[in-house]
Amino acid sequence: MVDVTGISIRYFAAAADAAGCTKETLDLPASADLGQVKELLLAKYGPDMQRVLSVSAFLVDSELTRDLTRTAGAQVDVLPPFAGG
């Protein structure tokens, strides 16, 4: 049996536009990696999210990463490129 947990996802800028919200909780296995998070987001939100995620990074435990094999943990921030400072 797979241990499923709620992973808090926060969206910023274009990611929030693509998702239509700024945060949500996704039910994924406790051992889910960022690749699994990305797959779920693509299935849920389609081409708009695909465009955003193709250039986005993720913030996990205060670490900015694009490594899709990294374990997602309890919270993931989706960070598209930001304009300005």
C-alpha positions as CSV (number, residue, x, y, z in Angstrom):
1,M,0.0,0.0,0.0
2,V,1.3,3.4,-1.0
3,D,1.4,6.1,1.8
4,V,-0.5,9.1,0.2
5,T,0.0,12.5,1.6
6,G,-1.1,16.0,0.8
7,I,1.6,18.1,-0.8
8,S,1.0,21.9,-0.6
9,I,1.7,23.6,-4.0
10,R,2.0,27.3,-4.2
11,Y,1.9,29.1,-7.6
12,F,3.5,32.4,-8.5
13,A,3.0,34.8,-11.4
14,A,2.3,32.9,-14.7
15,A,2.0,29.6,-12.8
16,A,-0.9,31.1,-10.8
17,D,-2.5,32.2,-14.0
18,A,-2.2,28.8,-15.5
19,A,-3.6,27.0,-12.4
20,G,-6.3,29.6,-11.8
21,C,-5.3,29.7,-8.1
22,T,-2.3,30.6,-5.9
23,K,-2.2,27.4,-3.8
24,E,-3.7,23.9,-3.6
25,T,-3.0,20.6,-2.0
26,L,-2.3,17.6,-4.2
27,D,-2.6,14.0,-3.0
28,L,0.6,12.2,-4.0
29,P,2.7,9.4,-2.4
30,A,4.8,10.7,0.5
31,S,7.9,9.7,-1.6
32,A,6.8,11.6,-4.7
33,D,9.4,13.5,-6.6
34,L,9.1,16.7,-8.6
35,G,8.7,14.8,-11.8
36,Q,5.5,13.2,-10.4
37,V,4.3,16.6,-9.3
38,K,5.0,18.0,-12.7
39,E,3.2,15.2,-14.5
40,L,0.1,15.7,-12.3
41,L,0.1,19.4,-12.9
42,L,0.4,18.9,-16.7
43,A,-2.5,16.4,-16.6
44,K,-4.6,18.8,-14.6
45,Y,-3.9,22.1,-16.3
46,G,-2.7,21.2,-19.8
47,P,-0.9,23.4,-22.4
48,D,-0.9,26.6,-20.4
49,M,0.9,24.9,-17.5
50,Q,3.2,23.1,-19.9
51,R,4.5,26.4,-21.2
52,V,5.0,27.7,-17.6
53,L,6.7,24.6,-16.3
54,S,9.1,24.4,-19.3
55,V,10.9,27.5,-17.9
56,S,10.1,27.2,-14.2
57,A,12.1,26.2,-11.2
58,F,10.8,24.7,-7.9
59,L,11.5,25.8,-4.4
60,V,11.6,22.8,-2.0
61,D,12.9,23.2,1.6
62,S,14.4,26.6,0.8
63,E,16.3,25.1,-2.1
64,L,15.8,26.3,-5.7
65,T,15.9,23.4,-8.1
66,R,15.0,22.1,-11.5
67,D,16.0,18.5,-10.6
68,L,12.9,16.5,-11.2
69,T,14.2,13.5,-9.3
70,R,14.3,15.5,-6.0
71,T,11.7,14.4,-3.4
72,A,8.9,17.0,-3.3
73,G,8.4,17.1,0.5
74,A,5.5,18.8,2.2
75,Q,5.5,22.0,0.2
76,V,6.6,23.0,-3.4
77,D,6.6,26.5,-4.8
78,V,6.4,26.8,-8.6
79,L,8.5,29.7,-9.6
80,P,8.4,30.9,-13.3
81,P,10.9,33.5,-14.3
82,F,10.1,36.9,-12.9
83,A,10.6,40.2,-14.6
84,G,12.3,43.1,-12.7
85,G,14.0,42.9,-9.4
